[in-house]
Amino acid sequence: MRKLLICIAIATLTALVGCVTINVYFPEAAAQKAADQFIGNVLDDSGAAPASGKEAKPQPAPGHQPSASLLDLVIPAAHAADAPDLQIRTPETDAIRARMKTRFGGQLKALFDAGSAGFTTDGLVALRDAGSLAAGQRAQADALVREENNDRDALYRAIAVANGHPEWEPRIRETFAQGWVQRALPGWYYQDASGAWKRK
């Protein structure tokens, strides 16, 4: 009888372990932190506003070890995704960041300061008021915005791929879009959720 109970217990445990699916979810907090660092680096020379501080997660008391569940003992990696890290530094993203920083340190910031350009809801840049530019300036501004948006598209894709989750690209784009607006200087334009232009 005892052997039968042990066999049933092992079979049940095996069935439970076989049914466990460890979901790989998008690490929102890590993405926000990574986006803030990247954006801050790009906009540093422009004097852009720092993002509003968020409260830090309380740390456990020194020497305090959280208790392990049976699932943790059977599948030690079950909680590995609780505090995921988001890989944002690659040679490709470093090169993109350098180009973006150069653009913002020069002509792109001037377009934002003049109100001619703004941040879009999809993490890109658009000419908001091209009519305010002279014909020669408009062609140059169009080319500048196109280069910036090509780099932004490549950046969001590269971060998703570097983390082994190309499907995260829309979420990364969304996180960066919010970050650009948070870091924008007063007077810069951005699109709200409906696509309408707002001034910060």
N, CA, C and O of each residue as an XYZ file, in Angstrom:
800
protein
N       0.828     -1.186      0.000
C       0.000      0.000      0.000
C       0.878      1.257      0.000
O       0.607      2.229     -0.706
N       1.949      1.204      0.825
C       2.838      2.359      0.917
C       3.530      2.613     -0.427
O       3.674      3.762     -0.842
N       3.958      1.540     -1.107
C       4.596      1.694     -2.405
C       3.623      2.280     -3.420
O       4.008      3.087     -4.266
N       2.365      1.868     -3.330
C       1.351      2.387     -4.235
C       1.164      3.882     -4.033
O       1.068      4.629     -5.006
N       1.110      4.330     -2.777
C       0.957      5.756     -2.478
C       2.168      6.551     -2.978
O       2.020      7.648     -3.516
N       3.350      5.993     -2.797
C       4.560      6.671     -3.264
C       4.544      6.777     -4.783
O       4.897      7.817     -5.338
N       4.137      5.707     -5.456
C       4.062      5.725     -6.920
C       3.040      6.753     -7.407
O       3.281      7.468     -8.380
N       1.897      6.818     -6.719
C       0.861      7.793     -7.092
C       1.379      9.212     -6.880
O       1.157     10.087     -7.718
N       2.069      9.442     -5.762
C       2.618     10.770     -5.476
C       3.639     11.179     -6.528
O       3.629     12.316     -6.998
N       4.518     10.255     -6.899
C       5.540     10.552     -7.912
C       4.876     10.811     -9.265
O       5.264     11.734     -9.983
N       3.887     10.007     -9.609
C       3.190     10.184    -10.886
C       2.472     11.530    -10.925
O       2.480     12.214    -11.949
N       1.851     11.906     -9.808
C       1.151     13.188     -9.740
C       2.129     14.348     -9.876
O       1.886     15.296    -10.621
N       3.237     14.260     -9.147
C       4.263     15.303     -9.211
C       4.832     15.420    -10.618
O       5.047     16.525    -11.117
N       5.074     14.285    -11.253
C       5.593     14.287    -12.624
C       4.595     14.935    -13.574
O       4.982     15.707    -14.451
N       3.325     14.628    -13.405
C       2.283     15.212    -14.251
C       2.216     16.719    -14.045
O       2.070     17.471    -15.009
N       2.324     17.169    -12.787
C       2.287     18.602    -12.501
C       3.476     19.312    -13.133
O       3.323     20.367    -13.748
N       4.640     18.740    -12.983
C       5.848     19.343    -13.547
C       5.735     19.395    -15.069
O       6.145     20.376    -15.690
N       5.184     18.353    -15.664
C       5.018     18.316    -17.115
C       4.045     19.362    -17.617
O       4.146     19.801    -18.763
N       3.102     19.771    -16.778
C       2.100     20.759    -17.171
C       2.556     22.193    -16.911
O       1.917     23.137    -17.377
N       3.628     22.363    -16.190
C       4.067     23.710    -15.846
C       4.636     24.386    -17.084
O       5.521     23.849    -17.751
N       4.120     25.559    -17.378
C       4.636     26.360    -18.479
C       5.206     27.627    -17.866
O       4.505     28.376    -17.186
N       6.460     27.849    -18.113
C       7.074     29.065    -17.596
C       6.919     30.129    -18.671
O       7.583     30.089    -19.707
N       6.029     31.081    -18.406
C       5.757     32.128    -19.378
C       6.919     33.110    -19.448
O       7.461     33.519    -18.421
N       7.289     33.477    -20.642
C       8.299     34.494    -20.837
C       7.518     35.780    -21.103
O       7.012     36.000    -22.203
N       7.433     36.609    -20.091
C       6.672     37.834    -20.221
C       7.617     38.997    -20.498
O       8.818     38.918    -20.236
N       7.054     40.077    -21.032
C       7.855     41.256    -21.338
C       8.270     41.930    -20.031
O       7.408     42.258    -19.215
N       9.558     42.143    -19.816
C      10.047     42.735    -18.561
C       9.883     44.255    -18.562
O      10.832     44.988    -18.838
N       8.691     44.715    -18.257
C       8.328     46.134    -18.347
C       9.266     47.038    -17.550
O       9.762     48.032    -18.081
N       9.512     46.709    -16.298
C      10.359     47.567    -15.454
C      11.781     47.648    -15.999
O      12.380     48.724    -16.026
N      12.315     46.520    -16.427
C      13.671     46.510    -16.984
C      13.714     47.310    -18.282
O      14.691     48.009    -18.549
N      12.663     47.209    -19.086
C      12.609     47.947    -20.352
C      12.542     49.447    -20.089
O      13.198     50.226    -20.781
N      11.759     49.858    -19.100
C      11.662     51.285    -18.772
C      13.002     51.831    -18.299
O      13.404     52.929    -18.682
N      13.681     51.067    -17.476
C      14.987     51.495    -16.966
C      15.997     51.602    -18.104
O      16.740     52.580    -18.190
N      16.024     50.593    -18.979
C      16.950     50.597    -20.107
C      16.643     51.743    -21.061
O      17.557     52.413    -21.541
N      15.357     51.974    -21.339
C      14.965     53.070    -22.234
C      15.374     54.411    -21.641
O      15.884     55.277    -22.352
N      15.154     54.583    -20.349
C      15.499     55.843    -19.696
C      16.996     56.113    -19.789
O      17.407     57.243    -20.053
N      17.810     55.090    -19.576
C      19.265     55.254    -19.665
C      19.686     55.598    -21.088
O      20.504     56.494    -21.295
N      19.135     54.895    -22.063
C      19.484     55.139    -23.463
C      19.080     56.556    -23.867
O      19.885     57.304    -24.422
N      17.837     56.913    -23.586
C      17.312     58.226    -23.974
C      18.079     59.341    -23.267
O      18.403     60.363    -23.872
N      18.363     59.138    -21.995
C      19.129     60.131    -21.248
C      20.492     60.369    -21.872
O      20.967     61.503    -21.931
N      21.120     59.297    -22.339
C      22.428     59.430    -22.970
C      22.325     60.196    -24.281
O      23.183     61.027    -24.581
N      21.295     59.928    -25.058
C      21.115     60.615    -26.341
C      20.818     62.094    -26.125
O      21.351     62.944    -26.838
N      19.978     62.404    -25.153
C      19.525     63.780    -24.958
C      20.364     64.576    -23.960
O      20.097     65.759    -23.750
N      21.370     63.961    -23.342
C      22.165     64.641    -22.314
C      22.614     66.028    -22.709
O      22.414     66.980    -21.954
N      23.218     66.163    -23.877
C      23.748     67.451    -24.295
C      22.657     68.448    -24.637
O      22.925     69.645    -24.746
N      21.412     67.966    -24.810
C      20.327     68.880    -25.155
C      19.698     69.496    -23.924
O      18.856     70.389    -24.032
N      20.105     69.019    -22.736
C      19.542     69.554    -21.496
C      18.145     69.053    -21.217
O      17.394     69.688    -20.477
N      17.784     67.923    -21.798
C      16.443     67.381    -21.602
C      16.204     67.027    -20.153
O      17.132     66.731    -19.400
N      14.945     67.066    -19.783
C      14.561     66.831    -18.396
C      14.765     65.390    -18.002
O      14.497     64.492    -18.800
N      15.243     65.137    -16.768
C      15.344     63.760    -16.302
C      13.956     63.181    -16.102
O      13.007     63.900    -15.791
N      13.851     61.880    -16.284
C      12.557     61.217    -16.093
C      12.165     61.286    -14.632
O      13.011     61.328    -13.739
N      10.856     61.297    -14.412
C      10.389     61.344    -13.029
C      10.825     60.082    -12.308
O      10.719     58.978    -12.842
N      11.314     60.257    -11.098
C      11.823     59.114    -10.332
C      10.721     58.181     -9.914
O       9.629     58.615     -9.545
N      11.000     56.924     -9.969
C      10.041     55.919     -9.508
C      10.588     55.309     -8.242
O      11.799     55.191     -8.058
N       9.682     54.928     -7.380
C      10.117     54.346     -6.120
C      10.809     53.021     -6.358
O      10.371     52.193     -7.157
N      11.897     52.849     -5.643
C      12.645     51.595     -5.763
C      11.893     50.474     -5.072
O      11.184     50.694     -4.091
N      12.057     49.288     -5.591
C      11.439     48.109     -5.005
C      12.098     47.828     -3.666
O      13.327     47.814     -3.593
N      11.334     47.604     -2.602
C      11.964     47.330     -1.318
C      12.796     46.058     -1.372
O      12.372     45.042     -1.922
N      13.980     46.133     -0.794
C      14.881     44.990     -0.762
C      14.650     44.197      0.523
O      14.330     44.786      1.555
N      14.806     42.873      0.479
C      14.641     42.087      1.696
C      15.733     42.431      2.701
O      16.831     42.852      2.335
N      15.411     42.243      3.956
C      16.371     42.530      5.022
C      17.605     41.646      4.851
O      17.490     40.516      4.378
N      18.801     42.152      5.234
C      20.009     41.344      5.095
C      19.865     40.013      5.825
O      19.363     39.954      6.947
N      20.304     38.975      5.181
C      20.239     37.644      5.791
C      18.886     36.979      5.631
O      18.739     35.806      5.974
N      17.888     37.695      5.118
C      16.560     37.117      4.952
C      16.496     36.377      3.633
O      16.755     36.962      2.581
N      16.166     35.137      3.669
C      16.043     34.322      2.471
C      14.580     33.979      2.274
O      13.952     33.436      3.183
N      14.007     34.290      1.086
C      12.621     33.911      0.864
C      12.476     32.395      0.868
O      13.380     31.668      0.458
N      11.335     31.940      1.334
C      11.130     30.499      1.418
C      10.915     29.910      0.036
O      10.319     30.545     -0.834
N      11.394     28.714     -0.158
C      11.271     28.041     -1.446
C      10.030     27.177     -1.448
O       9.685     26.545     -0.449
N       9.364     27.162     -2.596
C       8.204     26.291     -2.723
C       8.652     24.964     -3.323
O       9.793     24.829     -3.764
N       7.761     23.998     -3.338
C       8.072     22.699     -3.919
C       8.407     22.850     -5.395
O       9.299     22.175     -5.909
N       7.678     23.750     -6.082
C       7.937     23.981     -7.495
C       9.350     24.514     -7.707
O      10.013     24.129     -8.671
N       9.827     25.402     -6.817
C      11.189     25.932     -6.925
C      12.220     24.819     -6.791
O      13.269     24.857     -7.435
N      11.924     23.841     -5.966
C      12.869     22.746     -5.780
C      12.900     21.834     -7.001
O      13.948     21.307     -7.375
N      11.726     21.657     -7.618
C      11.644     20.790     -8.781
C      12.138     21.522    -10.027
O      12.842     20.945    -10.856
N      11.760     22.809    -10.155
C      12.163     23.622    -11.297
C      12.841     24.870    -10.748
O      12.168     25.882    -10.551
N      14.139     24.836    -10.494
C      14.826     25.965     -9.887
C      14.712     27.261    -10.662
O      14.806     28.332    -10.063
N      14.513     27.207    -11.969
C      14.452     28.427    -12.765
C      13.057     29.022    -12.814
O      12.831     29.979    -13.555
N      12.120     28.490    -12.053
C      10.739     28.957    -12.130
C      10.616     30.437    -11.822
O       9.767     31.119    -12.397
N      11.449     30.945    -10.922
C      11.368     32.365    -10.583
C      12.460     33.177    -11.250
O      12.655     34.340    -10.896
N      13.170     32.612    -12.191
C      14.259     33.336    -12.846
C      13.749     34.557    -13.587
O      14.482     35.533    -13.746
N      12.504     34.519    -14.043
C      11.960     35.642    -14.790
C      11.398     36.733    -13.897
O      10.921     37.746    -14.408
N      11.438     36.562    -12.559
C      10.903     37.581    -11.669
C      11.637     38.905    -11.797
O      11.005     39.959    -11.726
N      12.931     38.886    -11.980
C      13.703     40.106    -12.105
C      14.591     40.024    -13.344
O      15.817     39.999    -13.233
N      13.970     39.983    -14.525
C      14.757     39.806    -15.734
C      15.565     41.058    -16.059
O      15.243     42.165    -15.628
N      16.602     40.847    -16.819
C      17.430     41.940    -17.276
C      17.172     42.086    -18.769
O      16.923     41.096    -19.458
N      17.231     43.300    -19.263
C      17.006     43.524    -20.677
C      18.319     43.958    -21.303
O      18.892     44.977    -20.916
N      18.793     43.190    -22.264
C      20.047     43.491    -22.953
C      19.811     44.635    -23.921
O      19.006     44.521    -24.845
N      20.515     45.742    -23.706
C      20.335     46.904    -24.583
C      21.648     47.357    -25.200
O      21.639     48.126    -26.161
N      22.779     46.896    -24.670
C      24.093     47.294    -25.172
C      24.655     46.224    -26.090
O      25.076     45.157    -25.644
N      24.654     46.528    -27.370
C      25.299     45.695    -28.372
C      26.091     46.650    -29.269
O      25.864     47.859    -29.226
N      27.012     46.131    -30.076
C      27.722     47.031    -30.998
C      26.751     47.801    -31.902
O      26.977     48.973    -32.203
N      25.673     47.141    -32.331
C      24.697     47.801    -33.207
C      23.972     48.930    -32.482
O      23.845     50.029    -33.021
N      23.490     48.668    -31.251
C      22.764     49.717    -30.529
C      23.702     50.846    -30.096
O      23.281     52.000    -30.019
N      24.968     50.527    -29.813
C      25.930     51.582    -29.470
C      26.169     52.511    -30.662
O      26.268     53.727    -30.497
N      26.261     51.933    -31.857
C      26.452     52.751    -33.065
C      25.221     53.617    -33.329
O      25.343     54.784    -33.699
N      24.037     53.038    -33.136
C      22.796     53.798    -33.323
C      22.739     54.948    -32.324
O      22.412     56.078    -32.687
N      23.058     54.659    -31.070
C      23.025     55.696    -30.032
C      23.968     56.845    -30.384
O      23.607     58.010    -30.216
N      25.157     56.536    -30.865
C      26.134     57.576    -31.221
C      25.588     58.470    -32.339
O      25.736     59.691    -32.284
N      24.956     57.866    -33.356
C      24.389     58.663    -34.448
C      23.238     59.532    -33.952
O      23.128     60.699    -34.327
N      22.380     58.958    -33.104
C      21.247     59.720    -32.583
C      21.723     60.881    -31.714
O      21.172     61.980    -31.777
N      22.737     60.632    -30.915
C      23.275     61.681    -30.039
C      23.851     62.828    -30.873
O      23.659     63.998    -30.543
N      24.548     62.491    -31.937
C      25.105     63.515    -32.827
C      23.990     64.351    -33.450
O      24.089     65.576    -33.515
N      22.920     63.678    -33.913
C      21.792     64.399    -34.507
C      21.129     65.331    -33.506
O      20.823     66.483    -33.815
N      20.909     64.806    -32.280
C      20.243     65.635    -31.273
C      21.140     66.766    -30.789
O      20.653     67.820    -30.380
N      22.433     66.550    -30.837
C      23.352     67.618    -30.443
C      23.436     68.713    -31.481
O      24.016     69.767    -31.224
N      22.869     68.481    -32.649
C      22.943     69.454    -33.740
C      21.570     69.904    -34.200
O      20.813     70.529    -33.457
N      21.268     69.565    -35.456
C      20.091     70.111    -36.115
C      18.756     69.592    -35.590
O      17.766     70.323    -35.617
N      18.703     68.363    -35.119
C      17.415     67.812    -34.695
C      16.877     68.547    -33.475
O      15.679     68.820    -33.393
N      17.737     68.865    -32.544
C      17.309     69.632    -31.361
C      16.751     70.985    -31.781
O      15.766     71.456    -31.213
N      17.374     71.608    -32.769
C      16.897     72.908    -33.255
C      15.478     72.795    -33.801
O      14.665     73.699    -33.609
N      15.174     71.680    -34.488
C      13.814     71.467    -34.997
C      12.817     71.312    -33.849
O      11.705     71.835    -33.913
N      13.219     70.588    -32.796
C      12.348     70.433    -31.629
C      12.159     71.770    -30.914
O      11.046     72.118    -30.522
N      13.252     72.517    -30.747
C      13.178     73.814    -30.059
C      12.265     74.790    -30.795
O      11.554     75.576    -30.169
N      12.286     74.736    -32.136
C      11.462     75.632    -32.946
C      10.012     75.159    -33.042
O       9.158     75.890    -33.544
N       9.725     73.949    -32.568
C       8.372     73.414    -32.654
C       8.060     72.804    -34.013
O       6.909     72.475    -34.298
N       9.080     72.650    -34.851
C       8.867     72.090    -36.185
C       8.769     70.577    -36.167
O       8.161     69.986    -37.059
N       9.368     69.930    -35.150
C       9.358     68.466    -35.052
C       8.826     68.055    -33.695
O       8.819     68.839    -32.745
N       8.379     66.809    -33.621
C       7.885     66.285    -32.352
C       7.977     64.771    -32.318
O       8.236     64.123    -33.333
N       7.758     64.218    -31.127
C       7.779     62.767    -30.930
C       6.403     62.197    -31.254
O       5.381     62.762    -30.865
N       6.384     61.070    -31.971
C       5.122     60.427    -32.327
C       4.773     59.334    -31.319
O       5.591     58.961    -30.479
N       3.560     58.834    -31.418
C       3.092     57.800    -30.492
C       3.801     56.467    -30.698
O       3.787     55.613    -29.812
N       4.426     56.282    -31.872
C       5.098     55.013    -32.140
C       6.612     55.096    -31.971
O       7.349     54.288    -32.536
N       7.078     56.082    -31.185
C       8.499     56.163    -30.862
C       9.365     56.733    -31.971
O      10.582     56.544    -31.972
N       8.749     57.427    -32.910
C       9.496     58.035    -34.004
C       9.474     59.556    -33.861
O       8.985     60.090    -32.866
N      10.014     60.245    -34.874
C      10.027     61.699    -34.934
C       9.286     62.092    -36.197
O       9.410     61.421    -37.221
N       8.510     63.178    -36.140
C       7.809     63.662    -37.331
C       7.964     65.168    -37.420
O       8.095     65.858    -36.410
N       7.945     65.667    -38.662
C       7.885     67.106    -38.847
C       6.453     67.526    -38.560
O       5.528     67.134    -39.271
N       6.279     68.308    -37.537
C       4.953     68.728    -37.099
C       4.478     69.950    -37.877
O       3.302     70.074    -38.217
N       5.421     70.845    -38.147
C       5.076     72.083    -38.831
C       6.132     72.378    -39.887
O       6.958     73.277    -39.729
N       6.090     71.608    -40.961
C       7.074     71.771    -42.032
C       6.916     73.114    -42.723
O       7.871     73.629    -43.305
N       5.714     73.690    -42.665
C       5.462     74.991    -43.294
C       6.257     76.123    -42.667
O       6.438     77.173    -43.283
N       6.732     75.918    -41.447
C       7.514     76.962    -40.778
C       8.961     76.997    -41.274
O       9.728     77.889    -40.910
N       9.323     76.026    -42.101
C      10.686     75.946    -42.617
C      10.760     76.471    -44.050
O       9.821     76.313    -44.830
N      11.881     77.091    -44.378
C      12.120     77.522    -45.762
C      12.267     76.275    -46.629
O      12.569     75.195    -46.121
N      12.056     76.423    -47.926
C      12.081     75.277    -48.844
C      13.381     74.484    -48.736
O      13.342     73.255    -48.694
N      14.523     75.152    -48.690
C      15.812     74.464    -48.569
C      15.952     73.756    -47.235
O      16.524     72.669    -47.160
N      15.432     74.370    -46.186
C      15.494     73.767    -44.851
C      14.569     72.555    -44.767
O      14.872     71.586    -44.072
N      13.462     72.609    -45.463
C      12.481     71.519    -45.392
C      13.070     70.219    -45.930
O      12.894     69.160    -45.328
N      13.766     70.296    -47.057
C      14.376     69.090    -47.634
C      15.433     68.526    -46.694
O      15.546     67.312    -46.525
N      16.205     69.421    -46.084
C      17.238     68.978    -45.137
C      16.595     68.370    -43.887
O      17.078     67.363    -43.368
N      15.514     68.977    -43.407
C      14.814     68.469    -42.220
C      14.177     67.112    -42.512
O      14.209     66.214    -41.671
N      13.598     66.965    -43.706
C      13.004     65.672    -44.096
C      14.059     64.566    -44.076
O      13.814     63.471    -43.572
N      15.231     64.865    -44.628
C      16.313     63.875    -44.668
C      16.781     63.533    -43.251
O      17.046     62.371    -42.943
N      16.878     64.543    -42.401
C      17.312     64.339    -41.020
C      16.320     63.459    -40.256
O      16.717     62.535    -39.546
N      15.038     63.753    -40.405
C      13.994     62.972    -39.725
C      13.969     61.541    -40.263
O      13.783     60.597    -39.496
N      14.153     61.376    -41.568
C      14.177     60.029    -42.156
C      15.339     59.208    -41.586
O      15.161     58.041    -41.235
N      16.523     59.815    -41.495
C      17.681     59.126    -40.912
C      17.412     58.752    -39.451
O      17.727     57.645    -39.016
N      16.828     59.688    -38.705
C      16.525     59.439    -37.293
C      15.550     58.273    -37.153
O      15.752     57.384    -36.326
N      14.502     58.281    -37.957
C      13.494     57.221    -37.858
C      14.026     55.869    -38.312
O      13.635     54.837    -37.766
N      14.907     55.861    -39.298
C      15.544     54.599    -39.698
C      16.335     54.024    -38.531
O      16.286     52.821    -38.274
N      17.069     54.891    -37.819
C      17.829     54.423    -36.658
C      16.908     53.968    -35.536
O      17.192     52.972    -34.871
N      15.823     54.675    -35.319
C      14.886     54.287    -34.259
C      14.257     52.926    -34.561
O      14.171     52.075    -33.676
N      13.822     52.718    -35.795
C      13.260     51.410    -36.168
C      14.292     50.308    -35.960
O      13.981     49.244    -35.425
N      15.527     50.576    -36.388
C      16.598     49.587    -36.224
C      16.895     49.332    -34.753
O      17.173     48.199    -34.362
N      16.837     50.381    -33.935
C      17.104     50.250    -32.499
C      16.091     49.329    -31.825
O      16.475     48.394    -31.122
N      14.820     49.582    -32.032
C      13.778     48.789    -31.371
C      13.857     47.320    -31.792
O      13.682     46.410    -30.981
N      14.124     47.118    -33.077
C      14.266     45.746    -33.579
C      15.509     45.080    -32.999
O      15.458     43.918    -32.597
N      16.633     45.814    -32.952
C      17.892     45.251    -32.449
C      17.788     44.865    -30.979
O      18.336     43.839    -30.575
N      17.100     45.661    -30.178
C      16.944     45.341    -28.754
C      16.119     44.062    -28.600
O      16.466     43.185    -27.808
N      15.034     43.962    -29.353
C      14.188     42.764    -29.273
C      14.978     41.519    -29.682
O      14.909     40.488    -29.014
N      15.721     41.620    -30.773
C      16.492     40.473    -31.268
C      17.616     40.119    -30.296
O      17.875     38.940    -30.054
N      18.290     41.135    -29.732
C      19.389     40.880    -28.790
C      18.905     40.135    -27.556
O      19.683     39.435    -26.909
N      17.634     40.277    -27.228
C      17.069     39.594    -26.072
C      16.385     38.283    -26.434
O      15.757     37.645    -25.589
N      16.512     37.885    -27.704
C      15.956     36.599    -28.127
C      14.454     36.592    -28.252
O      13.840     35.526    -28.278
N      13.839     37.782    -28.332
C      12.374     37.873    -28.428
C      11.982     38.927    -29.457
O      11.577     40.027    -29.078
N      12.093     38.621    -30.742
C      11.704     39.599    -31.761
C      10.266     40.086    -31.592
O       9.922     41.194    -32.003
N       9.428     39.240    -30.979
C       8.018     39.615    -30.777
C       7.860     40.750    -29.766
O       6.773     41.315    -29.648
N       8.907     41.088    -29.045
C       8.851     42.190    -28.074
C       8.996     43.563    -28.727
O       8.826     44.582    -28.057
N       9.305     43.606    -30.013
C       9.584     44.893    -30.656
C       8.472     45.934    -30.443
O       8.788     47.079    -30.121
N       7.185     45.589    -30.608
C       6.142     46.603    -30.376
C       6.131     47.122    -28.939
O       5.891     48.309    -28.716
N       6.387     46.256    -27.967
C       6.403     46.690    -26.564
C       7.617     47.573    -26.273
O       7.521     48.542    -25.520
N       8.757     47.232    -26.872
C       9.960     48.048    -26.701
C       9.729     49.422    -27.317
O      10.086     50.444    -26.730
N       9.135     49.437    -28.492
C       8.815     50.705    -29.172
C       7.891     51.557    -28.298
O       8.110     52.758    -28.146
N       6.875     50.942    -27.733
C       5.921     51.649    -26.876
C       6.613     52.222    -25.631
O       6.350     53.357    -25.233
N       7.488     51.432    -25.030
C       8.215     51.879    -23.843
C       9.119     53.062    -24.172
O       9.172     54.037    -23.422
N       9.824     52.975    -25.289
C      10.684     54.084    -25.714
C       9.853     55.314    -26.058
O      10.245     56.432    -25.726
N       8.710     55.126    -26.718
C       7.858     56.258    -27.083
C       7.478     57.051    -25.833
O       7.523     58.281    -25.837
N       7.108     56.349    -24.774
C       6.768     57.022    -23.516
C       7.993     57.701    -22.917
O       7.894     58.800    -22.370
N       9.136     57.055    -23.020
C      10.372     57.610    -22.471
C      10.810     58.885    -23.158
O      11.274     59.816    -22.499
N      10.669     58.944    -24.490
C      11.042     60.168    -25.218
C      10.197     61.337    -24.737
O      10.712     62.441    -24.557
N       8.912     61.108    -24.530
C       8.015     62.185    -24.084
C       8.372     62.610    -22.661
O       8.411     63.803    -22.362
N       8.632     61.640    -21.784
C       8.990     61.975    -20.402
C      10.252     62.816    -20.336
O      10.370     63.691    -19.478
N      11.193     62.563    -21.230
C      12.469     63.273    -21.220
C      12.449     64.566    -22.040
O      13.434     65.305    -22.042
N      11.353     64.847    -22.730
C      11.281     66.026    -23.585
C      11.389     67.307    -22.761
O      10.949     67.367    -21.613
N      11.977     68.316    -23.368
C      12.091     69.628    -22.726
C      10.752     70.358    -22.772
O       9.938     70.096    -23.658
N      10.515     71.257    -21.844
C       9.301     72.087    -21.935
C       9.299     72.837    -23.273
O      10.315     73.393    -23.692
N       8.148     72.838    -23.924
C       8.023     73.495    -25.218
C       8.132     72.545    -26.394
O       7.725     72.894    -27.502
N       8.675     71.346    -26.181
C       8.766     70.372    -27.261
C       7.398     69.736    -27.479
O       6.583     69.652    -26.561
N       7.164     69.297    -28.692
C       5.879     68.703    -29.057
C       5.943     67.176    -29.063
O       6.990     66.568    -29.282
N       4.778     66.593    -28.811
C       4.614     65.140    -28.857
C       3.164     64.841    -29.200
O       2.287     65.687    -29.022
N       2.918     63.639    -29.690
C       1.552     63.217    -29.997
C       0.955     62.483    -28.810
O       1.625     61.674    -28.168
N      -0.320     62.770    -28.518
C      -1.007     62.014    -27.485
C      -1.557     60.731    -28.101
O      -1.327     60.458    -29.279
N      -2.277     59.949    -27.314
C      -2.764     58.637    -27.767
C      -3.655     58.751    -29.002
O      -3.722     57.817    -29.800
N      -4.343     59.888    -29.170
C      -5.232     60.052    -30.325
C      -4.481     60.561    -31.552
O      -5.056     60.655    -32.636
N      -3.192     60.890    -31.388
C      -2.410     61.395    -32.508
C      -2.368     62.909    -32.591
O      -1.734     63.465    -33.488
N      -3.048     63.592    -31.648
C      -3.059     65.057    -31.645
C      -1.746     65.578    -31.060
O      -1.192     64.979    -30.138
N      -1.254     66.687    -31.596
C      -0.019     67.265    -31.093
C      -0.281     68.040    -29.822
O      -1.230     68.818    -29.726
N       0.594     67.807    -28.837
C       0.544     68.507    -27.552
C       1.905     69.128    -27.306
O       2.926     68.646    -27.796
N       1.901     70.197    -26.543
C       3.169     70.848    -26.190
C       3.473     70.570    -24.732
O       2.617     70.741    -23.864
N       4.673     70.151    -24.474
C       5.030     69.817    -23.089
C       5.266     71.093    -22.284
O       5.577     71.024    -21.095
